[in-house]
Amino acid sequence: MNRRPGLSLCLFCLLAVSLIRLWLMPLGSSFWVDETATAFVVHYGARHPSFAAAPQVPASIYYVLPAAAERLLGFSEAAYRLPSLLLMAVALWVVTRLAARLIHPRAAWFAAFACLALNGFNDQAADARPYALGTATATLGVWFLVRWLDTARWRDAWAFAAMGALLWRVHLLFAPFYLVFAAYALARLGRGKSPVPWRQAAVIFSAVVLALLPVAFGAAGLIGHATAHVIVAPPTLRDLANSLKYGLLLVSGAGAWLAVRIARRFGVPAWSLTAPTTAGPGGLLAAGSAEPGGPSATREPTHAARSSAGTGSAEPAGRSETREPAERGWLAAGSAEPVGLSGVARPTETEDRSKRDPAEPGVWPATASADPAQVWPPDPLAASPADPMAPPPVHAPGLSPARPPANWDRPLTVRPEPHDSILILSWWLFPPVCLFAISLIAGSSVFVSRYYSLSLAGAALAATLWASRSLAAGAWKPAAALLGVGALVAAGHWTRLWPAHQRSDWRDAAREVRQLAADPATPVICPSPFVEARPPVWSANYRLPGFLYSHLAVYPLAGRILLFPFNDSPEAESYAAQIAGTTLGPARRFVIYGGAGQAGFWWKWLAARPQLAGWGSRRIGEFGDVTVVLFSKANSETRTTREAPLESPGGQ
């Protein structure tokens, strides 16, 4: 039974507010440049000739989701992002279940808010790109893998194989995550900690490998063109450190410590430290009635002590007895003993007894005559009988004595198994470390945060694992509440009412350009935001619509469109010098519209041309990392301005 309805309600409300602010409210904001590529794939198909410059872009099973959303809801930013939001909700739920299974039965809330404390995790929920599908597929793959290795059931095995077969088809750079699956399986099978026979494991992993062979052949064909798609500089050790989200671990550890100190300062309610005690001459363990003010003070005991003839000793009831779960709801930990995700108990009684939650009802066998020193497992929360500072037990009519809170903040003896810790740490470390190594070895950097986004759920679980070293049973929910409030404050973008998904406001920028270039003869210079827009792929006669200018297909412009490449080149400067005298000079005004880096470069370059001497220029509006610059002959209309260009948002 839930013994903390008030705190649980507060946590549900905090979760709801967080999801509304962090996930729902950004849905209607402008696409960023890669999301316009998603719309281009949906509208023009993966076989469009312009994708010859970037064949990896449409090579994902993800695009069926926004296509289905558009058929159902029509074209809009929110409709395209809705599948990602639903997928991230699934991923969040699975992470909480894994936290309860791998770390502690009460760790679910803490893991949920640890996920929401990561901006990258939240961004996936409002992103019309494959990363949310990848996160959901990876977390489900881990979930089914753990279930399979707990129970040896074929249905869980094939479910894991299906997730494994899908993950690499979501994004080619998700390949390092297969090392996470392999590390956990080998850690359990190699140590004999799973009922799965090696023959069954060989069948399942062979099926995954065979299913991935076509993807591997396709990926091999792209290796020779990798340098054409590099969008970032080679990573440094500092970049690697930042990718590990060590700040979340520090905050989680500090939050756990703070929750313990706050609870110690203001005292501990009896509901957090109920004790199983005897009830009546039969030596029944009436742990369920130990909570004062509980809904049912006369509940049947969940565990019975079976008296041995002539000794009066007791042993715990068998595992087949039914016990009341400690928590309910979608974030509930379920049973008080650590069980497999399917609800099946651990294979051995030794593991069951050593991993049970001491704060849950009916865990410790005891009788009226039992010596506390002989009870196993020992109670890490109970005050020592010899402790003179321990307060006496509190009795209430019809209730069992409540356990004194003298040592309430001691960490529980519930500790993850070594192989469970291996799973969490490999999930956290392998994706960024592997991409870091590939970038250095291959010389083509793929160290981009969204490419190793699968590690974010692992980082949240690692933070929860770290906090578990400090938190007692009664402190998990207060610590989760502190973390949730901090995550909402830090990640809520409170400087504006409706937060944007990204800093790229292509929609409003295009609207402004349409007003400035209402005359069809007004030149509009459009540098491509995609790194592949370089000669010879790019040319001034590039045919629209095309992938290199996907944003123009989604947010169309007015005026006379002049296509520029992604960055400077001799061909680009020759073309710009030509049109400066023949096209731009005779016009009354012209506009530069593009990513801040590209638009800023051409702003400064054109302002220095002798053909445009006497012209004024100024930035129009604020559109994040999208820049709109107006050049005009009328000095009364413009003022000359020079600003340093910002970083380009381009990439796949």
C-alpha positions in Angstrom: 0.0 0.0 0.0 1.2 3.5 -0.7 2.1 5.0 2.6 3.0 8.4 1.3 -0.1 9.5 -0.7 0.7 13.2 -0.2 4.3 13.0 -1.4 3.3 10.7 -4.3 0.6 13.2 -5.4 3.2 16.0 -5.3 5.6 13.9 -7.4 2.9 13.2 -10.0 2.0 16.9 -10.2 5.7 17.8 -10.5 6.1 15.2 -13.3 3.0 16.5 -15.1 4.2 20.1 -15.0 7.7 19.1 -16.1 6.4 17.2 -19.1 4.1 20.0 -20.1 6.8 22.6 -19.9 9.7 20.6 -21.2 8.0 18.4 -23.8 4.6 19.7 -24.8 5.0 23.5 -25.0 7.9 23.4 -27.5 6.0 21.2 -30.0 4.6 24.1 -32.0 7.9 26.0 -32.4 9.8 26.3 -35.7 11.6 23.4 -37.2 15.4 23.5 -37.0 17.3 22.7 -40.2 17.5 18.9 -39.8 13.7 18.8 -39.2 13.2 20.5 -42.5 15.1 17.6 -44.0 12.6 15.2 -42.3 9.8 17.0 -44.0 11.7 16.9 -47.3 12.1 13.1 -47.1 8.4 12.7 -46.3 7.2 14.9 -49.1 9.7 14.0 -51.8 10.7 10.4 -50.9 14.0 8.8 -50.0 14.8 8.3 -53.7 14.9 12.0 -54.6 18.0 12.6 -56.8 19.3 15.3 -54.4 19.9 12.7 -51.7 22.8 11.4 -53.8 24.9 14.0 -51.9 23.9 12.6 -48.5 22.5 9.0 -48.9 22.7 8.4 -45.1 20.0 11.0 -44.4 17.0 9.1 -45.7 18.5 5.7 -44.6 16.3 5.3 -41.6 13.0 3.5 -40.7 12.0 6.5 -38.7 10.4 8.4 -41.6 7.3 6.3 -41.6 6.3 7.9 -38.3 6.1 11.5 -39.4 4.5 10.4 -42.7 1.8 8.6 -40.7 1.3 11.6 -38.4 0.9 13.9 -41.4 -1.7 11.7 -42.9 -3.7 11.6 -39.6 -3.2 15.2 -38.4 -2.1 17.2 -41.4 1.2 19.0 -41.8 2.5 21.0 -38.8 5.5 21.1 -36.6 3.5 19.6 -33.7 2.1 16.7 -35.8 5.6 15.8 -37.0 6.9 15.8 -33.4 4.1 13.9 -31.8 5.6 10.5 -32.5 8.8 11.5 -30.8 6.9 12.7 -27.8 5.1 9.4 -27.4 8.3 7.4 -28.0 10.1 9.3 -25.3 7.2 8.7 -22.9 7.8 5.0 -23.5 11.5 5.4 -23.0 11.0 7.3 -19.7 8.7 4.6 -18.4 11.1 1.9 -19.3 14.0 3.7 -17.6 12.0 4.0 -14.4 11.2 0.2 -14.4 14.9 -0.6 -15.0 15.9 1.7 -12.1 13.5 -0.2 -9.9 14.9 -3.5 -11.1 18.6 -2.8 -11.3 19.2 -0.3 -8.5 16.5 -0.1 -5.9 12.7 -0.8 -5.7 12.1 2.9 -4.8 14.5 4.5 -7.4 11.9 5.0 -10.1 10.9 8.5 -9.3 14.5 9.6 -8.9 15.5 8.1 -12.3 12.5 9.8 -14.0 13.6 13.2 -12.8 17.3 12.5 -13.6 16.2 12.0 -17.2 14.3 15.2 -17.2 17.3 17.0 -15.9 19.1 16.4 -19.1 18.4 18.9 -21.9 19.4 16.4 -24.6 16.8 13.9 -23.3 14.0 16.5 -23.3 15.0 17.8 -26.8 14.3 14.4 -28.3 10.7 14.5 -27.2 10.1 17.6 -29.4 12.3 16.7 -32.3 11.1 15.4 -35.6 14.3 13.3 -36.1 15.1 9.6 -35.5 16.7 10.1 -32.1 13.6 9.5 -29.9 12.9 6.3 -31.9 16.5 5.2 -31.2 16.2 6.0 -27.5 12.9 4.1 -27.2 14.3 1.1 -29.2 17.5 0.9 -27.1 15.7 1.2 -23.8 13.2 -1.5 -24.8 16.0 -3.6 -26.0 17.7 -3.4 -22.6 14.4 -4.1 -20.9 13.6 -7.2 -22.9 17.3 -8.4 -22.5 17.0 -8.1 -18.7 13.7 -9.9 -18.7 15.0 -12.6 -20.9 18.2 -13.2 -18.8 16.0 -13.2 -15.6 13.5 -15.7 -16.9 14.8 -17.5 -20.0 11.4 -17.0 -21.7 11.5 -17.2 -25.4 9.0 -14.4 -25.9 11.3 -12.0 -24.1 14.3 -13.3 -26.1 12.6 -12.7 -29.5 11.4 -9.3 -28.3 15.0 -8.4 -27.5 16.1 -9.7 -30.9 13.5 -7.5 -32.6 14.7 -4.4 -30.9 18.3 -5.3 -31.7 17.4 -5.8 -35.4 15.7 -2.4 -35.5 18.1 -0.2 -33.6 20.8 0.1 -36.3 18.1 0.7 -38.9 17.0 3.8 -37.0 20.5 5.5 -37.3 23.8 4.2 -38.6 25.7 5.8 -35.7 23.8 3.9 -33.1 26.0 0.9 -33.7 28.2 1.2 -30.5 25.1 0.5 -28.4 25.3 -3.2 -29.4 28.4 -3.4 -27.1 26.1 -2.6 -24.2 23.9 -5.6 -25.0 26.9 -7.8 -25.4 28.6 -6.6 -22.2 25.6 -7.3 -20.0 24.8 -10.7 -21.6 28.4 -11.8 -21.2 28.6 -10.5 -17.6 25.5 -12.6 -16.6 26.0 -15.7 -18.7 29.7 -15.9 -17.9 29.2 -15.7 -14.2 26.3 -18.1 -14.2 23.8 -15.5 -13.1 21.1 -16.3 -15.6 19.0 -19.4 -16.2 19.4 -18.8 -20.0 21.5 -21.7 -21.5 24.3 -20.8 -23.8 22.6 -22.6 -26.7 19.5 -20.3 -26.4 21.8 -17.2 -26.2 23.7 -18.3 -29.3 20.4 -18.7 -31.2 19.2 -15.2 -30.3 22.4 -13.3 -30.8 22.9 -15.1 -34.1 19.5 -14.0 -35.2 20.4 -10.4 -34.4 23.6 -10.6 -36.3 22.0 -12.1 -39.4 19.2 -9.4 -39.3 21.9 -6.7 -39.3 24.0 -7.9 -42.1 22.2 -5.9 -44.8 22.6 -2.8 -42.7 26.3 -3.5 -42.2 26.9 -3.8 -46.0 25.1 -0.5 -46.6 27.1 1.2 -43.9 30.3 -0.1 -45.3 29.5 1.5 -48.7 29.3 4.9 -47.0 32.6 4.8 -45.2 34.6 6.2 -48.2 32.4 9.3 -48.3 32.5 10.0 -44.5 34.7 13.1 -44.8 32.0 14.9 -47.0 29.6 14.8 -44.1 31.8 16.0 -41.2 30.2 18.9 -39.4 32.3 19.3 -36.3 36.0 19.5 -35.4 37.9 16.6 -33.9 36.8 16.1 -30.3 39.0 16.9 -27.3 39.2 15.3 -23.9 37.1 18.1 -22.6 34.4 17.3 -25.1 34.4 13.7 -24.0 34.1 14.8 -20.3 31.2 17.0 -21.1 29.5 14.2 -23.0 29.4 12.1 -19.9 27.1 14.5 -18.0 29.2 14.3 -14.9 27.3 17.4 -13.6 24.2 15.3 -13.2 26.1 12.8 -11.1 27.5 15.6 -8.9 24.0 17.1 -8.5 22.4 13.8 -7.8 25.0 12.9 -5.1 24.6 16.4 -3.5 20.8 16.1 -3.7 20.8 12.7 -2.0 23.0 14.1 0.8 20.8 17.2 1.1 17.6 15.1 1.3 19.1 13.0 4.1 20.2 16.1 6.1 16.8 17.8 5.6 14.9 14.8 6.8 17.2 14.3 9.7 16.7 18.0 10.7 13.0 17.9 10.6 12.4 14.3 11.8 11.1 11.3 10.0 7.4 10.4 9.7 6.5 6.9 11.0 5.4 5.9 7.5 9.0 5.8 6.3 10.3 3.5 9.0 7.7 0.9 9.8 8.9 -2.2 11.5 7.7 -5.7 11.3 6.8 -7.0 14.7 4.9 -9.8 16.3 1.2 -9.8 16.7 -0.3 -12.3 19.2 0.9 -15.5 20.6 1.1 -17.1 17.2 4.2 -15.0 16.3 2.5 -13.6 13.2 4.5 -10.9 11.5 2.0 -8.0 11.2 4.2 -5.7 9.2 1.3 -4.4 7.1 -0.4 -2.9 10.2 2.7 -1.0 11.4 1.8 2.2 9.7 -0.1 4.7 11.9 -3.1 6.1 10.3 -3.1 3.6 7.6 -6.3 2.7 5.8 -6.4 -0.8 7.3 -5.0 -1.3 10.8 -6.3 -4.9 10.8 -4.9 -6.2 7.6 -3.9 -9.8 7.3 -0.2 -10.3 7.8 1.7 -10.8 4.6 4.4 -13.1 6.0 3.9 -15.8 8.7 6.5 -17.3 10.9 6.2 -21.0 11.0 7.0 -22.2 14.5 9.3 -25.2 14.8 8.1 -27.9 17.2 9.6 -27.5 20.7 11.8 -24.4 19.9 9.5 -21.5 19.2 11.8 -20.4 16.4 10.4 -19.0 13.2 11.3 -19.0 9.5 9.9 -16.8 6.8 7.0 -17.9 4.7 7.7 -19.3 1.3 8.0 -17.1 -1.8 4.6 -18.3 -3.1 2.8 -16.1 -0.5 1.2 -13.0 -1.8 2.4 -9.7 -0.4 1.0 -6.2 -0.8 3.1 -4.1 -3.1 4.8 -1.2 -1.5 3.9 1.3 -4.3 1.3 1.4 -7.0 1.1 3.3 -10.2 3.2 3.4 -13.4 6.3 4.5 -11.4 5.7 1.9 -8.6 8.5 -0.4 -7.7 6.1 -3.3 -7.5 7.0 -6.1 -5.1 9.2 -5.4 -2.1 11.7 -8.0 -3.2 13.8 -7.4 -6.3 12.3 -9.5 -9.0 12.7 -9.7 -12.7 10.8 -7.2 -14.8 8.2 -9.8 -15.5 7.5 -10.3 -11.8 9.4 -13.6 -11.5 11.6 -13.9 -8.5 15.4 -14.2 -8.7 16.7 -17.7 -9.4 18.2 -18.3 -5.9 16.8 -17.8 -2.5 20.1 -16.4 -1.3 19.8 -13.5 -3.8 16.2 -13.0 -2.9 16.9 -12.6 0.8 19.9 -10.5 0.4 18.3 -8.1 -2.0 15.0 -7.5 -0.3 14.0 -4.0 0.7 14.2 -3.7 4.5 11.6 -0.9 4.5 8.9 -3.0 2.9 6.3 -5.0 4.9 7.0 -8.5 5.8 10.7 -8.8 5.0 12.2 -9.8 8.3 11.1 -13.0 10.0 10.6 -12.4 13.7 8.7 -13.7 16.7 8.1 -12.3 20.2 11.0 -14.3 21.5 13.4 -13.9 18.6 16.7 -12.2 19.2 17.2 -9.2 16.9 20.8 -10.1 16.6 19.9 -13.5 15.1 17.4 -12.1 12.5 18.6 -12.5 8.9 18.9 -10.4 6.8 19.8 -7.9 9.5 17.8 -4.7 9.7 20.1 -1.8 8.7 17.5 0.8 9.8 16.6 -0.6 13.3 18.2 1.1 16.2 20.6 -1.0 18.3 18.9 -2.2 21.5 22.1 -1.1 23.3 21.9 2.4 22.0 21.0 4.7 24.9 19.9 7.4 22.5 17.4 5.3 20.7 13.8 6.5 21.5 11.3 3.9 22.7 8.9 2.4 20.3 5.7 4.3 19.7 2.5 2.3 20.2 -0.9 3.2 18.9 -4.2 1.3 19.5 -4.5 -1.6 17.1 -1.1 -0.9 15.5 2.3 -2.5 15.8 5.1 -0.4 17.2 6.8 1.9 14.8 10.5 1.6 14.3 12.5 4.3 16.0 14.2 6.7 13.5 17.6 6.7 15.2 19.5 5.3 12.3 17.0 5.9 9.6 19.4 7.4 7.1 21.8 4.5 6.9 22.0 3.2 3.3 20.1 0.1 2.7 21.8 -3.2 2.1 20.0 -3.5 -1.2 22.8 -3.1 -3.7 22.9 -3.8 -7.4 24.5 -7.0 -8.6 27.9 -6.4 -10.3 26.4 -7.3 -13.7 23.6 -4.8 -13.2 26.2 -2.1 -12.5 28.1 -3.2 -15.6 24.9 -2.7 -17.7 24.4 0.9 -16.3 28.0 1.9 -16.7 28.3 0.5 -20.2 25.1 2.2 -21.2 26.4 5.5 -19.9 30.0 5.3 -21.2 30.1 3.2 -24.4 28.2 5.4 -26.9 30.3 8.6 -26.4 33.6 6.8 -25.8 33.2 4.7 -28.9 32.3 7.7 -31.1 35.2 9.6 -29.6 37.6 6.8 -30.5 36.2 6.5 -34.0 36.6 10.2 -34.6 40.2 10.2 -33.6 41.1 7.0 -35.4 39.3 7.6 -38.6 40.1 11.3 -38.8 36.4 12.1 -39.6 34.7 13.4 -36.5 31.3 11.9 -35.7 31.4 13.2 -32.1 28.0 15.0 -32.2 25.8 15.0 -29.1 22.7 13.7 -30.9 24.7 10.8 -32.3 25.5 9.5 -28.8 22.1 10.5 -27.4 21.4 6.9 -26.5 23.8 7.3 -23.5 21.6 9.9 -21.8 19.3 7.3 -20.3 22.4 5.5 -19.1 23.7 8.7 -17.5 20.4 9.1 -15.6 20.6 5.6 -14.3 24.3 6.1 -13.4 23.2 9.2 -11.4 20.6 7.2 -9.7 23.1 4.4 -8.9 25.4 7.0 -7.4 22.6 8.5 -5.3 21.7 5.0 -4.0 24.9 4.9 -2.1 23.6 7.6 0.2 19.8 7.3 0.3 17.8 5.2 2.8 14.4 3.9 1.9 12.5 6.8 3.3 14.6 9.4 1.5 14.1 8.3 -2.2 11.0 10.3 -2.8 12.1 13.5 -1.0 15.4 13.3 -3.0 13.4 12.8 -6.2 11.3 15.8 -5.5 14.4 18.0 -5.0 15.9 16.8 -8.2 12.6 17.3 -10.1 12.2 20.9 -8.9 15.8 21.6 -9.8 15.4 20.0 -13.3 12.2 22.0 -14.0 13.9 25.3 -12.9 17.1 24.7 -14.8 15.7 23.3 -18.1 12.4 25.2 -18.3 13.7 28.2 -20.4 11.7 30.6 -18.2 12.8 33.7 -20.1 9.9 33.2 -22.6 6.4 32.0 -22.3 6.5 29.4 -25.1 9.9 27.8 -25.2 11.5 27.0 -28.6 12.7 23.5 -29.4 15.9 24.9 -30.9 17.4 28.3 -31.4 16.7 28.1 -35.2 13.5 30.1 -36.0 13.4 29.5 -39.7 9.6 29.9 -39.8 9.5 33.5 -38.5 12.7 34.4 -40.4 11.1 33.2 -43.7 8.0 35.2 -42.9 10.1 38.4 -42.4 12.0 37.7 -45.7 8.7 37.4 -47.6 7.7 40.8 -46.4 11.1 42.4 -47.2 11.1 40.7 -50.7 7.5 41.2 -51.6 8.7 42.4 -55.0 9.5 39.3 -57.1 12.6 41.1 -58.5 14.2 41.5 -55.0 17.3 39.3 -54.8 17.4 36.9 -51.8 20.8 35.3 -51.1 20.3 31.8 -49.5 23.5 30.0 -48.3 22.8 26.3 -47.7 22.8 25.2 -44.1 24.0 21.7 -45.0 27.7 20.9 -45.1 27.3 18.8 -48.3 26.6 22.0 -50.3 30.1 22.4 -51.7 31.4 22.3 -55.2 30.9 20.2 -57.3 27.7 19.1 -55.6 26.7 22.7 -55.3 26.4 25.0 -58.2 24.6 28.3 -58.8 22.2 26.3 -61.0 21.3 23.8 -58.3 17.8 22.6 -59.0 15.1 23.3 -56.5 13.5 21.6 -54.7 16.5 19.8 -53.3 17.8 18.4 -50.1 20.6 21.0 -49.8 17.9 23.7 -49.4 15.2 21.7 -47.6 14.3 24.8 -45.5 13.1 26.6 -48.6 10.7 23.7 -49.4 9.2 23.8 -45.9 9.2 27.6 -45.4 9.0 29.1 -48.9 10.3 32.6 -49.7 9.3 35.4 -52.1 11.7 37.3 -54.3 14.5 36.1 -56.6 16.3 33.2 -54.9 20.1 33.2 -55.4 21.7 29.9 -54.1 25.0 30.1 -52.2 27.1 27.1 -50.9 27.6 26.1 -47.2 30.9 27.8 -46.9 33.4 29.9 -48.8 35.2 28.6 -51.8 36.9 30.1 -55.0 33.8 29.1 -57.0 31.5 30.7 -54.5 33.5 34.0 -54.4 33.6 34.1 -58.2 29.9 33.7 -58.3 29.3 36.4 -55.6 31.6 38.9 -57.4 29.7 38.3 -60.6 26.2 38.9 -59.3 27.4 41.9 -57.1 27.7 44.0 -60.3 25.1 42.4 -62.5 22.2 41.5 -60.1 22.7 43.1 -56.7 24.0 46.5 -57.8 21.1 47.5 -60.0 18.5 46.4 -57.4 17.1 48.8 -54.9 17.6 46.3 -52.0 18.5 42.7 -51.4 18.4 40.2 -48.5 20.7 37.6 -47.1 18.9 34.8 -45.3 20.5 31.7 -43.7 22.3 30.3 -40.8 24.2 32.8 -38.7 27.6 31.6 -39.7 27.0 31.5 -43.5 24.9 34.7 -43.6 27.4 36.6 -41.4 30.3 35.7 -43.7 28.5 36.9 -46.8 27.3 40.0 -45.1 30.8 41.1 -44.3 32.1 39.9 -47.7 29.5 41.8 -49.7 29.7 44.9 -47.6 33.3 45.3 -48.7 32.6 45.0 -52.4 33.2 48.2 -54.4 30.1 47.6 -56.4 28.1 48.1 -53.2 29.9 51.2 -51.9 27.5 53.6 -50.3 25.0 50.9 -49.5 23.7 50.4 -45.9 23.1 47.1 -44.2 21.5 45.9 -41.0 20.3 42.8 -39.3 16.5 42.3 -39.2 14.8 40.8 -36.2 16.1 38.1 -33.8 15.6 34.6 -35.0 18.1 32.7 -32.9 20.9 31.3 -35.0 19.1 32.3 -38.2 20.1 35.6 -39.6 18.3 38.0 -41.9 20.3 41.0 -43.3 18.9 43.8 -45.4 21.1 45.7 -47.9 19.6 48.9 -49.3 20.7 52.0 -51.3 18.5 54.2 -49.2 20.7 55.3 -46.2 17.6 56.7 -44.5 16.2 53.2 -44.5 19.3 51.3 -43.2 22.4 51.8 -41.1 25.7 50.0 -41.6 26.3 47.3 -38.9 29.1 44.8 -38.5 28.5 41.8 -36.2 30.6 38.7 -35.7 29.0 35.6 -37.3 27.6 33.0 -35.0 28.2 29.2 -35.2 26.3 27.4 -38.0 23.6 24.9 -37.0 24.2 22.7 -40.0 24.5 18.9 -40.0 22.6 15.7 -40.4 
